[in-house]
Amino acid sequence: MSIRNAAATIISVLVSYHSLVVFSEPTKDGEFLVQSNLRAGVAKVDITPSETNGVIVTGHRREVFGVRDRLRAGVLVLDDGETKAAIVTLDTIGAWDEMVNLARKRIEKLAGIPSANILIAASHNHSGPAFEVESKWGQELIDKLGNAAVQAAGEMRSVTVGYGEDQIGFSINRRKVINGRAVVRLNPEGPNDQRVKVLRFDDGHSLTPLAVVMHAVCHPCFFTWGDKGSQPYPNGYPKMSADFPGEAQTFVEMCYGNETSSLFLQGCAGDIRPNLPGHPYRCADEADIQWAGRDLGTAVVRTLARGVTREELHERPSYYAIRVASSIVSLPGKEGRIDAELQAMKIGPYLLLTMPGEPMVEYGFKLERAIADRATPIIVGYANGNLGYIATTDAYAVGGYEPNTSKLTPEAEPIILSELSRLADRVVGDVFESFSKHPKDVERREVLEKTNSSLKSTETKR
């Protein structure tokens, strides 16, 4: 056979193979082939209390009568063939320690997902009820989360995962340093993170995602106290609400004919709030909440629509390993040591790192810089516990609301950052810290050892 004939034969084989691949894929417009080891199921459930008249909502405490929009929880169950995990989102102010413990036990019992592999996160909504173990609503909440997990686990499908980013425009930093002290004031020049991060889980049967996970950074406190000029609600919005995360979730689901389920993850929003000017700011009205909910919602929908173009689909991996690691760290508190759970959950190339309270926005930036070249980071606050404000070390030097009301001391930051980096190492799986001589690993170990040594010395002197 001549070289020319051999080349022609090879080309013919390649063309035939290409034709086989193309024609083996779905040809119906709006469908696409899903080849993946990952399976997912999702369920949303209404968690609005049955009694909403005369209820004192938490966050900015006030009495409410009736409901503007329903509170919901979402449960996303994932299985890579070896490991099961779940992400639970709540339209509540916090992921209370007792609630997290009870919900994990119930979900593990009913749905077979290991407790350690369950991430429970709150939107930090300031217009919902507080959790009490013995209350009717508290018991109903645990029951509903367990049932939702069962439903999600019973409807698992093969999926691939798309990722994209967009932006919102309604958030602003609320700390301003004047004459060496931090005060509450809307500060457009302060650090802020207006990115929206979106994960879409697709079964390929249509362009409607099976599930959507959106991540944004801003206090959901539109409907809270305002100044005396905040007409018509100077004492805060008089109804229960899911605030802008609820409005955004509803908007996204509406755009897909209510055939998808959207979940919201809050970022490092400790010092980020809605941009509602006033003295120092006003309570929102209906126009404000529609602005924010639709701003976030349209950012998410834009990202979702872009995420199923052929170029984006081509970039999706077909293998998604689920790895989860967590630890309880002992943090230095103003009144003694405080235990806090930190967690890392990796879903293919996407890495979720969680903190149990209200981290200031700089935490997100610092953690992303440390991990961004190894995974796609999504930093989540208000998850797996309710520690309160997690201020940066630098914030204590100028004071202000966040460090002043935090239960922690300035020495907590390096411990949190170091431990989350270590957890990231465990789930990303590309380094072994005990063997690593990389300067950053060495520096991180030295900082942690120095901090722990200093704290032990201080406690000994006391």
N, C-alpha and C positions, 0 to 999 in steps of 0.2 A: 504493500500500500504506500502510495506517495505521501509526502508531507502534506500536500494540498488536500488530498482525499481524507487523510487522518484528521486534519483540522476541520474539514467540512462535517465529518462524522461527529466530532466533539461538539461542534456548534449545534448540530441537529439534536443531539441528546440534551444539551442545556436548554434549548428552546422547548423541547417536549416536556422537560421537567418543570420549566417555568410555567408552561401552560397548565400542567397538572396541578401545581400549587394554586394558581389563580382560580381555576375552575373548581377546586375543592373547597374554596371559601364561599360563604353566603353571597349570592348575587343580588339579593333584594336590597334596594337602597334603604339606608337607615338601620341596617343590621351589620354586625361585624363579628369575626371569629374570636372567641375567647379560648386561649390555650394557657392554662394556669393551674398550679397546685393549690391556689388559695380559694377557699369557699367562704361565703359571707351570708349572714341573715340579719335582718333589722326589724325592729318594732318600735312604734311610738305609742305612748300611753298618756292619757289626761291625768294629771296629779293635782288638779285644783281641789282645794278643800270643799267638802259638801256644804259647809257653813261659811259664808263670806260676809255676813253683815255684822258689823261691830268687832271685826277681827283686828288685832294690832299686828301690822306687818313689821318685819324686822329690817335692819339696816338703818334707815332713818325712820324711827318708830312713829307710826301714826295710825289712827283708826280709819278703816275703810269700810265701804258699804257696796257690795256687789263686785262685778268683774268686768273689766274692759276686754281682756283677752285671756284665754285659758292658759294655765301653766302645764307644761308637758315634760316628760322624760323620754329619752331615746336610749335604746340598747342595741349596739352593733356587736354581733358575735362573729369571730373570725377563727378559721381552722386551716392550718397549712399542711395537714395530713399527719403531723406529729404533735403539734402544740395548739391548744385552744386558748383564746383570749377574748376579752370583752371590753368595750368602751361604753360607759354609761354617762349620759349627760342630763343635767337637771336645770330647770328654770327656777333655781333657788339661790339664796345668797351664799350658801356655803355647802361644802361636802363634810358635814359634821362627823366627828370621829365615831360616835356611837352608831350613826346611820350607816356609815361606810362599813363598819364591822358587821352589822346585822344584814345589810344588803349583800355583802360578799358571801356570807354564810348561806343565805337563802338562794342566791343564784347558783352557788356551787352545788347545793343539795338538789335543786330542781333541774338545772341545765347541765350539770357535769363540768362546769368550767372552774379550774382551780382558783381559789380565792386570791392567791398571789398574782394571778394573771388578769385581774379585773381592775380597770382604771375607772374611778368614779369622780366626775368633775362637775362643778357648778358654774353657771354663767355669772354668778355674783349679783343676781337680780335683787334690787332693794325694795321691791313691791310684792313680796311673797311672805308666807308664814315662816315662823321659826320651827325647828324640829324638836319635839319632845318624845322620848321613847314610849311613854305611857299614853300619849294623846291618841285620839281617834285618827287624826290625820297621819301621825307618825306611823301607826300600825298599818294603815291603808297604803302608805307610801311603800313600805317594805314589801307588802303583798303584791302591789302593782309592779314593782321592779322585778320580782321573781317571776311573775306571770309573763311579763314582757320578754324576759330572757328565754323562757321556754318557747314562746312564740317565735322569736328570732332564730333560736337553735333548730326549730322544726321546719324552717323555710330556707335552708342553706342552698346556695347556688355557687357555681364556679364563677369567679370574677377576676378581672384585672383592675388595676388602680391607676388613675390618672392624677396628676398634680399640676396646679397652676397658682399664680398670684395675681392680685389686682390691688386696688387701694380704696380706702374710705376717706371722707373729708370732714367728719363731724367731731373728731376727737382732738384733745388739746392737753398739754401738761398743766397741772394745777399748782406747781410750786414756783415761787419767785423769791430769789434771795435779794433782800433790801437791807443795806447797812449791816451786812454780815449775818443776818438771820433769815430763815426761810419762812414765808407766810403763804397762806392760801390765796392764790390769785391766778387767773387764767394767764398762761404764759406761752404765747406762740413761738417763742425762741427756745423754750425748754425741750429736753429730749422727748421724742414721741415716735411711735411706730404705727404708721397708718396702713401697713400692708395687710392684705387679706390672703390667707393661705387656704387652699381648697383641695381636699381629697375627694375624688369621685370613684365609687365602686360600681363597676359595670358588668352585667351578665351578657351583653352583646345582643340581646333580643330586640333592643330598640335604642334610640338615642336618649331615652330617659334613664338616668342612673338609678341603680337599685338603692343606693344610699349616698348621702353627701355629708362630709364633715367639714365645717367651716371654722376658721380660727381667726379671731380679731382681738384687738387690744383697746379696751375702753370700759370704764365703770358703767354698768347699767343702772344709772341713777338719774335718768331723765325725769321720772315721776316722783321726785322727792322734794324736800324743803326748798323754798326759794326765799328771796328777799321780799320786803313789803310791796315791791312793785310788781310781783309775779302774778298778776291777774290772769286768769280767774282762779288760780290755785296758790295763794300765798302760804298756805299751810301744807302744801303737798297734794298730789293727785289723790282724789278720794276713793279710788277703786283699786282692786287687786289687778296686777298686770305682769306679763313676762318681760316688759320693757323692750328695748330695741332688739335683743337677740331673739325674742319670741316673734316680733314683727318681721324680722328678716327670715326666720325659718318658714313662717307662713307664706311670705312672698315667694321664696324659692319653690316651695311645694306647689303653690298656685300656678307658677309658670310651667310646671310639668303636669298640670291637670290633677294634682294631688296623687300622682302615681309614684312619687318618690318620698323618701323620709330624710329630712335634714336634721343634723345635730350640730350644736354650737360648742366650741371649746374656747374658753377665755385665756388670754395670754397674760403677760406681766403688766397688769393694769393698776398697780398700787398707787401711782401718781398721775394717772391718765383718766380724764373725765370728759363728758360731753361739753362742747363749746357753746354754752348758753350764757352770754354776757349778762351781768347784773351786779349786785352788791353783796357778796362777790359773784353770784350767779343766780339765775332764776330757775324756777320749776318749769318743766316743759308743758306744752299744750299739744293738742292733737296734730297740728301742723308739724311740730318738732319731731314727734315720734314717727310720723310717716316719712319725714325727711331722712332720719337716721336708718329706720328699718329698710327703706327702699334703696338708700345709698349702699348699705351693706348687701342687701339682697341682689341688686343689679350687678354689683361687683362679683358676687358669687356666680350669678347666672352667666355673665360674660365669660368667666373662667370656665364654667362647665361647658358652654357651647364651643369654645375654642378647643377644649380638651378631647373632642371626638373627631376632629379633622384627621385626615389620613396620616399627616405628618406627625401629629401628636400620638396617635395610636401606634405608629411605627416605633416610637421611642419607649413604649411601655415594656417593662420586663415580663417574662412569663413565669419566673420563679420568685416567690415571696416567702422568705423565712420569717417566722414569728419568734422573737426572743424577748423575754421579759425578765427584768431584774429589779429588785428593790432592796432598800435597807432602812433601818431605823437609826437615825443619827441623834446624838446627844448634843444639843445646841446650848450655848451660854445664854441664860436668861437674866433679866434684871432681878428676879426673885428666886433664882436657882436654875438648875439644868432643865431643859425642855426636850422631850423626845419628839421627833418629827419623821414622817415617812417620805422618802424620796423614791421615785420610780422611773425606770427607763423601759419603753416599749418600742421595739423595732418591728415594722411591717415592711419587709422588703427593704427598699432604700430609704424609707421614711422613719424618722426617729422622734418619738415623743418623750420629752423629759418633764417631769411634774414636780411641783412644790405645793405643800399643804397650806397655802395662805395667800397673802397679797404681795407678791414681789414687785418692787419698783421696776420700771421699764428697762433700766440698765442691765438687770439680770438677763433678760432675753438677749440683748446685744452681746454680752460677754460670753454666754454659753454658745451662741451661734458662731461667734468667731473661733471658739475652741473646737467646734465639731464640723463646721460647714464643708470642709474638704473631704469628709469621710462619709457623710450621710446628709439627707435633707432634714434639717432640724425644725421641730415644732415645739416651742416651749410653752408649757401649760401651767397656769396658776390655779389656785382654788380647787385642788384635787387631792383626794385621799386624806383629808383632814382639814382642820380649820384653825390654823395657828394665829391668824391675824396678820398684821403688817410685817413684811420682810424687807426692811430698809437696807440700803447699801451702807457700807462702812463710812463713805464720804458724807452721807446725809446727816450723820450724827453731829458732825462738826458745826453745821449751821442750824440744826434742829428742825422744827416744823412738825406738822401733824403726824406724818408717817413714822419717823423715828421716835417721836415723843410718846406715841401711843403703842408702839411695838413692844411686845413682851421680851424681845431679844436685845442683846448688846451688840456693839459694832463688830465684835470678833466672830459673829455668826457667818458673815458673808463668805470668807475664804473656806470655811468648813463645808458650806452648802455647795459652792462651786466645785470644790475638789471632789466631793463625794458624787455629785452628778456626773462629773467627767469620768470618774472611775466606773460608774454604772454604765455610762455610754460605751466605755472600753469593753465591758463585759458583753453587751448585746451586739455591738458592731462586730466584735470578734476579730479585729485586724491587728490588735496589739495585746501583749501580755505585760502588764505593768511591772511585775516582779523582775522581769528580765530587761525591761526597757532602760536604755541609757540616754534616751533623747533628752535634751536640755529642758524641754517643757515638762516631761514626766518627772525628772529629777527635781525641778523647781517646785512642782506641785506637791510632791512628797515632803520636801523640806518645809514648805509653808504650812502644811497640815500638821507636821510633827512639831514645828515651832509654836503654832497656835495652841495645840493640845497641851504642850509642855507649859506654856504661859498660863493657861487656864487652870491647870492642876496646881501650879505654884500659887496662884491667887487664892484658890479655894483652901489650900493648906494654911495660908496666912490667916484666913478668916476663922 
